[in-house]
Amino acid sequence: MNALALPTRRDEAWRYSDLDALATAWPAAAPELIIVRAGDSAAHVLLQDAPDDAVAIRDYRVEIAAGGSCGFHVLNIGGKLGRVTISVTLGEGAHFALHGAIIGGCEQTLEIVTTVHHAAPGATSEQVVRSVLAGRATGNYLGKIAVARDAQKTDASQSVKAMLLDRTATANAKPELEIYADDVKCAHGATVGELDKSALFYMASRGLDPATAQTLLLRAFVAGVFDGIADDAKRERFEAAALAKLEALA
Amino acid sequence: MLQITNLSNTVADKPILKGLSLTIQPGEIHAIMGPNGAGKSTLAYTLGGRPGYEVTGGTVTFQSNSVRPELVEGLSFSGDKREEKDGASTGSARTDVGAIDLLALDPHERAAAGLFLGFQYPVEIPGVSNLQFLRESLNSQRKARGEAPLSGGEFIKLAKEKAALLGMDMDMLKRPVNVGFSGGEKKRNEMVQMGILDPKLAILDETDSGLDIDALRIVGAGINAIMRKPDKAVLLITHYQRLLDYVKPDFVHVLAGGRIVKSGGPELALELEREGYAEVVAA
């Protein structure tokens, strides 16, 4: 396959994407490489808040050597198509953690696509993604976990929760496990829901206007995703950007 | 304060209230009792404006002097009443100052106008602390009334005072709304909320259910302390007479088949307790 050929829907990783938007920005740039050396730890953050009509493709390749660890925080809120792909390879005893939030409205398509290769024994990975989708937006999380034959004692988890504010919004959550070892733990959970109507009435009965009530509930839903950002200023920037986007949806 | 005239409604297309009328004056406490399925909770939800509780007939007029009509969407004043408010008030018409069509308001606007609904089953809201919830609620109400928001310090002081009244510690107020609270704690929390929001009219739907004897006494004392005032009124919805030992009603009504079928003084509650609804309703 020609690497420059535009992906099609038959390509699993692009199945729910906005290929028309993608065509305007294709071919995408080569992936950004993040290398974590043995025993080191690294923290990365990505605030993807491209302008409304932009196509933002952010592609990462993360290689974590034995005993290394990498935390990645992603807030994906910008662009007509905002796509973040992260491909991780874990050495022995290495650790990878992704905490991501997708908040979209209008006609946005926002995606987080991950592949975590547990290539050696004893590595751990944790992924938490929360999506809030309004209007005709689409939010996708595709998470593949590949455990190599000798990667025993792998411990991998995925938790994906999406909240739909309108019946016209779409959430796709697709965990994909490919396990060749026999002594591993791979947990995955995905839910898609709507705001609790009885909570909204309860809040209204106390005088909260509908927009404020919705924002409070959504803040609580997304809360915690960015708790792990050690740098206070960065964490506050992510929280403020998430809140502003939530308020814009109300 | 509240005038309900011939109120009828449906819930999921099923008629529940069938021409209910009730008038509550400032300073009064009314108790509504009645058998299961009579429409008691439906009355509370309908007055609160819960979606799905469709009003099919009748009117509800609510007296609220504190609300600025131009700030509340959907608020309707009749012409002459408006003139009264503008200064030309005279004698008997005074009582109509600020009378609003409650049913025209959204639930949050009803709250801002001074209505409080105490829930039979208070809702849990994970991730939102009681304090944040109440501060946002109070300030949302104040904004609707054209009042300045309370600062964090002012609010904490108020919350502490009202929580103490109900024997609730501040740690509970910092926890997410009703999450992990026992039945009794939830009901006490409702009363703390009522104290902080300081409504004109409280409609309390089975606030006594799920309370043990001690909690019942605390909640009863709380209702009296917060609402037993000349310019406030309470509509207590209850199955049992026992709450009325602590909160003495001025009037007791029996709700059956979607209407008030009998009204009386406090002695009616005792009679109901003694003889049962069937006997009293039939009499």
Boltz contact constraints between the chains, C-beta under 6 A:
constraints:
  - contact:
      token1: [A, 198]
      token2: [B, 123]
      max_distance: 6.0
  - contact:
      token1: [A, 199]
      token2: [B, 123]
      max_distance: 6.0
  - contact:
      token1: [A, 199]
      token2: [B, 125]
      max_distance: 6.0
  - contact:
      token1: [A, 201]
      token2: [B, 50]
      max_distance: 6.0
  - contact:
      token1: [A, 202]
      token2: [B, 123]
      max_distance: 6.0
  - contact:
      token1: [A, 204]
      token2: [B, 107]
      max_distance: 6.0
  - contact:
      token1: [A, 204]
      token2: [B, 108]
      max_distance: 6.0
  - contact:
      token1: [A, 205]
      token2: [B, 48]
      max_distance: 6.0
  - contact:
      token1: [A, 205]
      token2: [B, 107]
      max_distance: 6.0
  - contact:
      token1: [A, 205]
      token2: [B, 111]
      max_distance: 6.0
  - contact:
      token1: [A, 205]
      token2: [B, 117]
      max_distance: 6.0
  - contact:
      token1: [A, 206]
      token2: [B, 111]
      max_distance: 6.0
  - contact:
      token1: [A, 206]
      token2: [B, 137]
      max_distance: 6.0
  - contact:
      token1: [A, 207]
      token2: [B, 108]
      max_distance: 6.0
  - contact:
      token1: [A, 207]
      token2: [B, 111]
      max_distance: 6.0
  - contact:
      token1: [A, 207]
      token2: [B, 112]
      max_distance: 6.0
  - contact:
      token1: [A, 207]
      token2: [B, 137]
      max_distance: 6.0
  - contact:
      token1: [A, 207]
      token2: [B, 140]
      max_distance: 6.0
  - contact:
      token1: [A, 207]
      token2: [B, 141]
      max_distance: 6.0
  - contact:
      token1: [A, 208]
      token2: [B, 108]
      max_distance: 6.0
  - contact:
      token1: [A, 208]
      token2: [B, 136]
      max_distance: 6.0
  - contact:
      token1: [A, 208]
      token2: [B, 137]
      max_distance: 6.0
  - contact:
      token1: [A, 208]
      token2: [B, 140]
      max_distance: 6.0
  - contact:
      token1: [A, 209]
      token2: [B, 108]
      max_distance: 6.0
  - contact:
      token1: [A, 209]
      token2: [B, 140]
      max_distance: 6.0
  - contact:
      token1: [A, 212]
      token2: [B, 140]
      max_distance: 6.0
  - contact:
      token1: [A, 216]
      token2: [B, 128]
      max_distance: 6.0
  - contact:
      token1: [A, 220]
      token2: [B, 127]
      max_distance: 6.0
  - contact:
      token1: [A, 220]
      token2: [B, 128]
      max_distance: 6.0
  - contact:
      token1: [A, 223]
      token2: [B, 127]
      max_distance: 6.0
